Amino acid sequence: MMSTDRDLFLQDAFEVGLISSDEIASSIGCLVWDSSPNGVDVEVDPGAVIPDTVHLSIASLAIDRPCAVVEREGCRLHLAYTR
């Protein structure tokens, strides 16, 4: 496989989302690692401070939902969809 073919495949491996909250001054970008019907696993900048409840928007997956942070491991978060 050529290097350019591999790069094209890897670019499609993840999605980019935005996390927002009334407690955050501006939206924070995140990398979506995994998505399920109940929530998503994301990675944020190590310096980002994420509150326990947020709003997640992922345009490419048509997701625009409130979430709760149910697990934190360094800069990786598991967000569960809430109502």
N, C-alpha and C positions, 0 to 999 in steps of 0.2 A: 504494500500500500504506500502510495506517495505521501510525503509529509503534508502537502496541501489537502489531500483527501482526509487525513486524520484530523487536521485542524478544523475542517468543516464539520466533521462528526462531533468533535468535542464542544464546539460552540453551541450545538443543539442539545447538549446533555443537561443543562441547567436552565432555570428560568430566573428572571430578576423581578423582585417585588419591592413594594414600599410599605414601611410600617409607620403608622401615625398614631397620635394620641393627644388628648387635651393636655397631657403632662409634658409633651415634647414640643419644643419651639418649631421644628420643621421635620418633614418626613425623613426617615432613615432608610437607605437602600439595603436590601438583603438579597442573598443568593439562596434560592429555593433548591434544596437537595432532594426532597422527596415529598410527594403529595398523596393523601389518602382521602376518603370521603369524610373523615373525622378531623383532619388537620394537616399541618405541614411541618417539615423540619427545615429550618432556615439557619443561615450563618450571617452574622452582622459584624461590623467593625469591632475589634476588641475593646475599643474605647467607648463604644456606644452604651448608653444607659437606657435600658428598655423596661418600662413599667410592667406590672403584672397583667394589665388588660390593654389591648391595642386594637387597631384596625389595620387589616392587611389587604393590600390591593396588588393583584398580579394580572396585568392586562392580557398577557398572552394565554392565560388559563381561564380568563373571564371570572376571576375570583375577586370579590369585594365584600369582605366579611369581618365582623368583630371576632376577636380571638382572646384566649387566655393563655398566658405562658404557663405550661404545666411541667416543663423540665428545662433546666439550664445546665449546660456543660461547656464552660469557657465561652466562646463566642457562638456556639451552636445552641439553638433554642428549639423546643417542640411547642408549636402553637396549636391549641385545640379550638375548633370553631365553636362559637357560642351564639346564642340567639339574640 
